[in-house]
Amino acid sequence: PEAQYDPDNHPIPHQPWRRGDTDGCHDPLTASWRLEAESIISDAVTVVGAKVEDVTWYMAKCVISINEQSLSDVVSYTEGPEVRVVYPETEDIAGHMFDDPDVGTDNELFTEEDEILDFEQYDEETEYEILKANMPEEIDEATGEPLPPREPRSREERVIEMEEEWTNRWLDEPREEKPADGMFSHPVDTKALSVVSQAIITALEDEQVEEKLQVLSRHDVILSSPLDNPCILDSQKEFDAARDLDVYVETRDPWGSNRVLGGKLVDRNAMDVIINQDNSGRMVTIPNSMIHQVLLPSGLAKGNARMKADLDAEDNEDEEDGWDVEESDVEEEDYVE
């Protein structure tokens, strides 16, 4: 929903720092409209042959986790919306990235004139005078005499130079091509996903359903698959199962105050994750929009057991593929060189 900031509006009474109109998206996960929407989504997906693993709610997102194996049972009998497979960036596999254009980075580009101005902004006339008085002195290589100062370039010329440099840098950077339909083999059945998404959208955009539940008007609907990592909490079912267990919440925010908070998981709702920090009785509320990932240390044992089981299964397959030769099966002539 559109953000409506109102300093006097506190949608959640015990959170005075949260202001604005949430359009009802702060309702508990057990709210009747959410439960009914989950039922409609599950039925719609089942009708086309797929299976919903979980539905996870956020402030303005509804993430529907689909069982990947069940996609093979989906019959592509209808045309659905275009499916765009979104790949995570290499440096950010699970969380939110913030880009503040007012904050420089280590990889920032500046022209010679910008460095003279010390990156400050002036009106064009003042800027010209500063640049004119501080342009570097150049020497004629043939005569050794100083050359007249160069005329400073305009802002437009400097912007063009930076854009060209960015383009050249991007072209020179190594990058891997990502799978795309029609060009590379693709592990995701986008046709089946299109059918599933069409079924969900059709069910939710029904006039009576939308008027009553308002899911599509308040949420982006996102299809996903289970992360299936015992060390990372990814879906609502996983969060519910991890209550009262120790977790580590890694945050990421636009102010660069990223940190890791530890404690027992108390609750996870559409707005926040709540932990008992360091098991001290101090309840800490972390907005979902600032959470990069939630780690479950106790999942390491499960992950190790799964890895061991996979390795044992591979060893068993190798043994079954091999064959032992009994001495009676070897003819006498095989011993003669």
C-alpha positions as CSV (number, residue, x, y, z in Angstrom):
1,P,0.0,0.0,0.0
2,E,1.0,3.6,-0.5
3,A,2.9,4.9,2.5
4,Q,0.8,7.5,4.3
5,Y,3.0,9.1,7.0
6,D,1.1,10.6,9.9
7,P,3.0,11.4,13.1
8,D,-0.2,11.0,15.1
9,N,-1.2,7.7,13.7
10,H,0.1,4.7,15.6
11,P,-1.4,1.5,14.0
12,I,0.2,-0.7,16.6
13,P,-0.4,0.9,20.1
14,H,2.7,-0.7,21.8
15,Q,5.0,0.5,19.0
16,P,4.9,4.4,19.2
17,W,7.9,4.6,16.8
18,R,5.8,3.1,14.0
19,R,3.7,5.8,12.4
20,G,1.5,5.9,9.3
21,D,-1.4,4.0,7.7
22,T,-0.6,0.2,7.2
23,D,-4.0,-0.3,5.5
24,G,-4.7,-3.3,7.8
25,C,-1.5,-5.1,6.8
26,H,-0.4,-5.2,10.5
27,D,-3.2,-7.5,11.3
28,P,-2.1,-10.8,13.0
29,L,-1.3,-13.8,10.9
30,T,-4.4,-15.5,12.3
31,A,-6.7,-12.7,11.0
32,S,-9.7,-14.2,9.2
33,W,-8.9,-12.5,5.9
34,R,-5.4,-14.0,5.8
35,L,-6.6,-17.5,6.6
36,E,-9.3,-17.3,4.0
37,A,-6.8,-16.0,1.4
38,E,-4.4,-18.8,2.2
39,S,-7.2,-21.3,1.7
40,I,-8.2,-19.8,-1.6
41,I,-4.6,-19.8,-2.8
42,S,-4.0,-23.4,-1.8
43,D,-7.2,-24.5,-3.5
44,A,-6.3,-22.6,-6.7
45,V,-2.9,-24.1,-6.8
46,T,-4.1,-27.7,-6.1
47,V,-6.7,-27.4,-8.9
48,V,-3.9,-27.0,-11.5
49,G,-1.9,-29.9,-10.1
50,A,0.7,-28.1,-7.9
51,K,1.1,-27.9,-4.1
52,V,1.6,-25.0,-1.8
53,E,4.2,-25.6,0.9
54,D,3.6,-22.4,2.8
55,V,2.4,-18.8,2.6
56,T,4.5,-16.1,4.3
57,W,3.1,-12.6,4.8
58,Y,5.0,-9.3,4.9
59,M,3.8,-5.8,5.1
60,A,3.1,-5.5,1.4
61,K,4.1,-8.9,0.1
62,C,2.5,-12.3,0.0
63,V,5.2,-15.0,-0.6
64,I,3.8,-18.3,-1.8
65,S,6.2,-21.3,-1.6
66,I,5.4,-23.9,-4.2
67,N,6.7,-27.5,-4.1
68,E,9.0,-27.8,-7.0
69,Q,8.4,-31.5,-7.6
70,S,4.7,-30.8,-7.9
71,L,5.2,-28.6,-10.9
72,S,5.8,-31.7,-13.1
73,D,2.1,-32.5,-12.5
74,V,0.9,-29.1,-13.8
75,V,-0.8,-29.4,-17.2
76,S,0.0,-26.4,-19.4
77,Y,-3.5,-26.0,-20.7
78,T,-3.8,-22.3,-20.4
79,E,-1.8,-19.2,-21.0
80,G,-0.8,-17.3,-17.9
81,P,1.1,-14.1,-17.2
82,E,4.8,-13.8,-18.1
83,V,7.1,-15.3,-15.5
84,R,10.3,-13.5,-14.8
85,V,12.9,-15.5,-12.8
86,V,14.7,-13.1,-10.4
87,Y,18.2,-14.2,-9.6
88,P,19.8,-12.9,-6.4
89,E,22.9,-10.8,-6.6
90,T,26.2,-12.6,-5.8
91,E,26.8,-10.3,-2.8
92,D,23.3,-10.6,-1.4
93,I,21.6,-14.0,-1.3
94,A,18.8,-13.5,1.1
95,G,18.1,-9.9,2.1
96,H,17.3,-6.4,1.2
97,M,19.7,-4.0,-0.5
98,F,19.4,-0.3,0.1
99,D,20.9,2.4,-2.2
100,D,21.3,5.9,-0.9
101,P,22.3,8.1,-3.7
102,D,23.5,10.8,-1.3
103,V,26.1,8.5,0.2
104,G,29.3,7.9,-1.8
105,T,30.9,4.5,-2.2
106,D,34.4,3.2,-2.5
107,N,33.8,2.6,-6.1
108,E,32.5,6.1,-6.9
109,L,33.4,8.1,-10.0
110,F,34.4,11.7,-10.0
111,T,35.7,13.9,-12.7
112,E,38.8,16.2,-12.3
113,E,36.5,19.2,-11.9
114,D,34.4,17.4,-9.2
115,E,37.6,16.7,-7.2
116,I,38.5,20.4,-7.4
117,L,35.1,21.3,-6.1
118,D,35.6,18.8,-3.2
119,F,32.2,17.3,-4.3
120,E,30.3,20.3,-3.1
121,Q,27.4,21.8,-5.2
122,Y,27.4,25.4,-6.1
123,D,25.4,27.5,-8.6
124,E,26.9,27.3,-12.0
125,E,28.5,30.8,-12.0
126,T,30.3,30.2,-8.6
127,E,31.3,26.8,-9.8
128,Y,32.9,28.2,-13.0
129,E,34.9,30.8,-11.0
130,I,36.2,28.1,-8.6
131,L,37.2,25.8,-11.4
132,K,38.7,28.6,-13.5
133,A,41.0,29.6,-10.6
134,N,42.1,26.1,-9.8
135,M,42.6,24.4,-13.1
136,P,45.9,22.6,-13.0
137,E,48.9,24.1,-14.8
138,E,50.0,22.3,-17.9
139,I,53.4,22.5,-19.6
140,D,54.1,22.5,-23.4
141,E,56.3,19.5,-23.9
142,A,58.0,21.0,-26.9
143,T,58.9,24.4,-25.5
144,G,58.7,23.8,-21.7
145,E,56.5,26.9,-21.4
146,P,53.3,26.9,-19.3
147,L,50.1,26.6,-21.4
148,P,47.1,28.9,-20.9
149,P,44.7,27.3,-18.4
150,R,42.1,25.0,-19.9
151,E,38.5,26.1,-19.9
152,P,36.5,24.2,-17.3
153,R,33.9,21.8,-18.8
154,S,30.2,22.3,-18.1
155,R,28.2,20.0,-15.8
156,E,26.6,18.3,-18.8
157,E,30.0,17.4,-20.3
158,R,31.2,16.0,-17.0
159,V,28.0,13.9,-16.7
160,I,28.6,12.5,-20.2
161,E,32.1,11.5,-19.3
162,M,31.0,9.7,-16.1
163,E,28.3,7.8,-18.0
164,E,30.8,6.7,-20.6
165,E,33.2,5.6,-17.9
166,W,30.5,3.6,-16.1
167,T,29.6,2.0,-19.4
168,N,33.2,1.0,-20.2
169,R,33.7,-0.3,-16.7
170,W,30.6,-2.4,-16.9
171,L,31.7,-3.8,-20.3
172,D,35.1,-4.7,-18.9
173,E,33.8,-6.5,-15.8
174,P,33.6,-10.3,-16.0
175,R,30.1,-11.7,-15.6
176,E,28.3,-14.9,-15.9
177,E,25.3,-15.4,-18.2
178,K,22.2,-16.5,-16.4
179,P,19.8,-19.0,-17.8
180,A,17.0,-17.6,-19.9
181,D,14.1,-19.2,-21.7
182,G,14.8,-20.0,-25.3
183,M,18.5,-19.5,-25.0
184,F,19.8,-21.8,-22.2
185,S,18.6,-24.9,-20.4
186,H,16.5,-23.6,-17.5
187,P,15.9,-25.5,-14.3
188,V,12.7,-23.6,-13.6
189,D,9.5,-24.7,-15.5
190,T,8.3,-21.2,-16.2
191,K,5.3,-22.5,-18.2
192,A,4.1,-24.4,-15.2
193,L,4.7,-21.4,-12.9
194,S,2.7,-19.3,-15.3
195,V,-0.2,-21.6,-15.1
196,V,0.0,-21.6,-11.3
197,S,0.3,-17.9,-11.1
198,Q,-2.7,-17.5,-13.4
199,A,-4.8,-19.7,-11.2
200,I,-3.8,-17.7,-8.1
201,I,-4.4,-14.3,-9.6
202,T,-7.8,-15.5,-11.1
203,A,-8.9,-16.7,-7.7
204,L,-7.9,-13.6,-5.8
205,E,-9.1,-11.0,-8.4
206,D,-12.6,-12.4,-8.2
207,E,-14.8,-9.3,-7.5
208,Q,-16.3,-10.7,-4.3
209,V,-12.9,-12.0,-3.0
210,E,-11.0,-8.8,-3.7
211,E,-13.8,-6.7,-2.1
212,K,-13.7,-8.8,1.0
213,L,-10.0,-9.7,1.4
214,Q,-8.2,-7.0,-0.7
215,V,-5.1,-9.2,-1.1
216,L,-4.1,-8.0,-4.6
217,S,-4.7,-4.3,-3.9
218,R,-2.5,-4.4,-0.8
219,H,0.2,-7.0,-1.7
220,D,2.6,-8.1,-4.3
221,V,2.2,-11.8,-4.9
222,I,5.5,-13.6,-5.2
223,L,6.0,-17.3,-6.1
224,S,9.0,-19.0,-4.5
225,S,10.3,-22.5,-3.6
226,P,11.4,-23.7,-0.2
227,L,14.9,-22.7,0.6
228,D,15.4,-26.1,2.4
229,N,18.3,-24.9,4.4
230,P,18.0,-26.0,8.1
231,C,20.3,-23.2,9.2
232,I,18.2,-20.4,7.7
233,L,14.6,-19.6,8.6
234,D,12.8,-18.8,5.4
235,S,9.0,-19.4,5.7
236,Q,6.4,-18.9,8.3
237,K,6.2,-22.6,9.2
238,E,9.9,-22.6,9.9
239,F,9.6,-19.5,12.1
240,D,6.7,-21.1,14.0
241,A,8.7,-24.3,14.5
242,A,11.7,-22.4,15.8
243,R,9.9,-20.5,18.6
244,D,11.8,-20.5,21.9
245,L,15.0,-21.6,20.0
246,D,18.2,-19.6,19.8
247,V,18.5,-17.6,16.6
248,Y,20.8,-14.9,15.2
249,V,19.1,-12.0,13.2
250,E,21.4,-10.3,10.7
251,T,20.1,-6.9,9.9
252,R,20.7,-4.6,6.9
253,D,19.6,-1.0,6.8
254,P,20.1,2.1,4.8
255,W,22.2,3.8,7.6
256,G,25.0,1.2,7.6
257,S,24.3,0.2,11.2
258,N,24.2,-3.5,10.2
259,R,24.5,-5.9,13.1
260,V,23.8,-9.4,14.4
261,L,21.4,-9.8,17.3
262,G,21.1,-13.0,19.2
263,G,18.4,-14.4,21.4
264,K,15.4,-16.8,21.6
265,L,12.8,-16.4,18.9
266,V,9.6,-15.1,20.5
267,D,7.5,-14.4,17.4
268,R,7.5,-13.6,13.7
269,N,4.6,-11.7,12.1
270,A,3.9,-9.8,8.9
271,M,5.8,-6.7,10.3
272,D,8.5,-7.9,12.6
273,V,10.7,-10.5,14.2
274,I,10.7,-10.4,18.0
275,I,13.5,-12.0,20.0
276,N,14.4,-12.3,23.7
277,Q,17.8,-10.7,23.3
278,D,20.6,-12.8,24.9
279,N,17.9,-14.5,26.9
280,S,17.9,-11.5,29.2
281,G,14.1,-10.9,29.2
282,R,14.7,-7.8,27.0
283,M,12.3,-8.1,24.0
284,V,13.7,-6.6,20.8
285,T,11.5,-5.9,17.8
286,I,13.3,-6.0,14.4
287,P,11.2,-4.9,11.3
288,N,11.2,-7.4,8.5
289,S,12.2,-4.7,6.1
290,M,15.6,-4.5,7.8
291,I,16.3,-8.2,8.2
292,H,18.8,-9.8,5.9
293,Q,18.4,-13.3,7.2
294,V,17.6,-15.2,10.4
295,L,20.0,-18.0,11.3
296,L,19.1,-21.1,13.3
297,P,22.3,-22.5,15.0
298,S,20.5,-25.7,16.0
299,G,20.0,-26.4,12.3
300,L,23.7,-27.2,11.9
301,A,23.2,-30.6,13.4
302,K,20.4,-31.3,11.0
303,G,22.4,-30.0,8.1
304,N,25.4,-32.2,9.0
305,A,23.1,-35.3,9.4
306,R,21.6,-34.6,6.0
307,M,25.0,-34.1,4.4
308,K,26.2,-37.4,5.9
309,A,23.1,-39.2,4.7
310,D,23.7,-37.8,1.1
311,L,27.3,-38.9,1.2
312,D,26.3,-42.4,2.4
313,A,23.7,-42.7,-0.3
314,E,26.3,-41.8,-2.9
315,D,28.7,-44.4,-1.5
316,N,26.0,-47.0,-1.7
317,E,25.2,-46.1,-5.3
318,D,28.9,-46.5,-6.2
319,E,29.0,-49.9,-4.6
320,E,25.9,-51.0,-6.4
321,D,27.3,-49.8,-9.7
322,G,30.5,-51.7,-9.2
323,W,30.8,-55.5,-9.6
324,D,33.0,-58.1,-8.0
325,V,34.7,-60.9,-10.0
326,E,34.7,-64.3,-8.5
327,E,37.6,-66.6,-9.2
328,S,35.4,-69.2,-10.7
329,D,34.2,-66.8,-13.3
330,V,37.7,-66.2,-14.6
331,E,38.8,-68.6,-17.3
332,E,42.3,-70.2,-17.1
333,E,43.5,-68.4,-20.1
334,D,42.9,-65.0,-18.4
335,Y,45.8,-65.9,-16.0
336,V,48.2,-66.4,-18.9
337,E,50.0,-63.4,-20.2
